[in-house]
Amino acid sequence: MKYENMCKGRFIARPNRFIAEVRTEPSDGTAVRAHVKNTGRCRELLLPGAEVWLEDFEGRMGSRKLRYSLISVKKGEKLVNMDSQAPNKVCEEALLSGRLKLPGMDKLTLVQREKTFGSSRFDFYVEDVAGRKGWLEVKGVTLEEDGIARFPDAPTERGVKHVLELMEAVSKGYCGYVLFVIQMEGIVCFAPNDKTHRAFGDALRKAAAAGVHVLACDCHVTPDSLETADLIPVNLG
């Protein structure tokens, strides 16, 4: 996926979870406010002085209130995409192009967004040429510790519910998948963040034992683009 009209800046502060104060570069010293497209904590990313990249909506504001959206932030040598809407978009692109292969399924003939199973609305419903049917839930990951990507960065009861519903789908004959889209490059493996939310990690391990495929991929990240890259190892502990 591509972004338009990008500009660089320096992070100043985050007065609330929806807004960041940023100084654009080059700048006369004036700070601007940008919409933060991620309501997660992201405390390890949004540090004063951090290099950030913004999408500038000048001339295409529509109903927007803020001219800028914060898209990515530099963490060390890594550029981390923070757009929480991006993982579903790049996953859909990868599924439709055939770049992302789902274990247990052949070439996909149907990819549908936001479909309901039971009491959960999953990100994707898929079918393949052999008539197999599956459900896929996507989780964006921005938290990294020593080359290991972890999810979640805050407790997520909704995430637990989705994982358990995928187990139910598998018990009824569907294929079930959780895909962690890691919004950066250079990751060694993915692991659940048990110290933040053990219940999610336990649900993930239980689901994997019941036949739900737990997958993770990293991404190619540039200031104006995001694209899925390679599947990486998953360590459920």
N, C-alpha and C positions, 0 to 999 in steps of 0.2 A: 504494500500500500504506500501511497505517496501523500505528502503534505505540500501545501503551497505557501509561498511567500514567507520563508523562514528567516529569523534573525537571532543573533546570539545575545545573551545577557548574563548578569550575575545575580544570583539569588540573594535577597536581603532578609525576608521574613515571611512567615505564613500566619497571618492574623486569624484565619479560620481554615477549615479543611477545604473550602472551595476557592480560596483566593491566595495568591502569592504576590508579594511585593518584589519587583525585579528592576534592576537598572540595565537598560538595553545598551548595547555597544555598537558603534561609537555613541557616546552620550554626552549631554551637557550637564550630567549629574542629576537629572530629574528621574525619580522612580515612577514606574508604571505598575498598574495592577493587572494580573493575569489570572485567567480561570485555570484552576488545577483540575485536570481531567482524571484524578485519582483521589478517592476519599480515604485511602489507607493512610497509615501513620507516616511511612517513608522518612522516619527520623534520621536514618543513616545516610539518606541521599540529600535531603534539603538542608544543607549546612550553609551558614552565612559565607558568601563569597564563591559558592559553587558555580561552575559554568553551566548555564542552562540554554536550551533552544526553545524558541517560541514561534508559534504560527500566528502571523499577523493577518487579521481579517479586515483591514482597511479596504473600503470599497465593496465589501460583501458582508456587511454586518447583519443584515436581516433583522431578527428580533434579539440579537445578542446585546448584552449590556457592557461587556468588556471587549476591547479591541484584540487582546492577545489571549492565547491559550498556551499553557506550559506543556510541552510535549516530552522533552527528555532532559536528562541531567548527567553531567560527567562525574563519575566516581572513580578516582584514580585514573587509570588509562581506559576504563570502560565507559562507553556511552550507554546509559540505561533509558529505555523508552518508558515513560510513566503513564501513557495514555491507556486507561482501563478499558476503552472501547476497542483498542487495536487488536488484542489477541483473537477475538472472534472474527474480525475482518481478515486477518492474515491466515487464520485456520481455514476459513471458507475458501480463500484463494488457493491454498495448498490442497484442499480436498478436491476442488473442481479441476485443478490442473493435473491431479494425479501425483503431485510431488509428495504428499503425505499419504502413506499406506497404512491402513488399519489392519492389525493382526486379526486373522480369522475371516476377513472379507476380501473379495476380489475387486475388480474395477467397479467403482460406484456408478449407479445409474440415476440416483436421486439423492440430493442434498437439500434439506429444508431447515430453515432457521426457526428457533423459538417454538418448539412443538411440545405438547403436554402429554405426560405419562403419569398416571396416578394423580398425586397432588403436587407433582413437580413439573416445572417448565424447563426442559433441557435446552441447551444451546443448539444442538443439531439432532435431526433424525435422518438416518441414511439407509439406503438399500443398495445391494450390489447385483451384478449380472446373474448370480445364482439364486436370487430371490431372498437372500439373507437380509435381515433387518436389524438395525442397531441404533443405540442412543449414545450421544457423545456430549459430555460436559467439559467446558474449557475454563481453565483458571489461569489468569495472568500472574506472573511472578516477577517481582522487582527486588526481592530480598536476597542478598548473596553474602555468604560468610566463608572466607578462605577458599573460594572457588566452588563452594557448594550452594546451589540455589535452594531456598526453603520457602514453604508455604504452610500456613498463612502467616502474615505479620501481625495479625490481631485475631482474637477468637472469632470463629465463624460457624454459628449454629446452622445457617443456611447451607454452608458447604457440607456439613455432616449429613443433613437431610438429603442433599443431592446424591451423595455417595451411597447412602442406604437405599435410596430409590433405584439406583443403578443395579444394586444387588437384586432387588425385586424384579427388575426387568430381565436380568440374566436368568433368574429362576423360572421365568415364563418363556424362555427360548430365544430371547433377543441377545445380540451382542452388546456389551456395555463397555464404555471407555471414559476414562478421565484423562484429559490432556493438559499438562502444565506447560503453558507457553512462557518460556523464560525470556524476558524482554531485554536480553543482552547477549554478548558473545563470550567465549572463553570460559565456559562452565564445565567443571569436571563431572558432576552428577547432581541429581535432585534428591532431596530427602524431606520428609514432612517435618514441620517445625514443632516438635513435641513439647519443647519448653514453653511455647506460647499457647498451644492448644492441643493437649494430649488427646482429647476426644476425637479430634479430626484425624490425627495420625492413626489412632486405634481403628476408626471407621475405615480408613483407607486400607489398612492391613487386612481387616476382616473382609472387605470387598474383593481385594486381590485374591484372597484364599477361596472366595466363592466364584471366581472366574471373571471378575471385572478387570479389564486391561488398564494398567496404570502406566501412562506414557509421559515423556517429557521431551521437549525440543528446545534448543536455543534459537536465537534469531540473529540475522544480519541487521545491524542498526546503523543508520546514518542520520545526520541532522534532519533530513527530509524524507526518510523512508524506513519501513520495517518489513522484513520478510522472514518467514520461517526458514531455518537451516537444517541441522541434523538432529535426529533422535539421540538422546544421551542416556547414560545409565540411570536407573532409578534404584535408590537404596531405601527400602522401607524399614530397615532395622529389625 
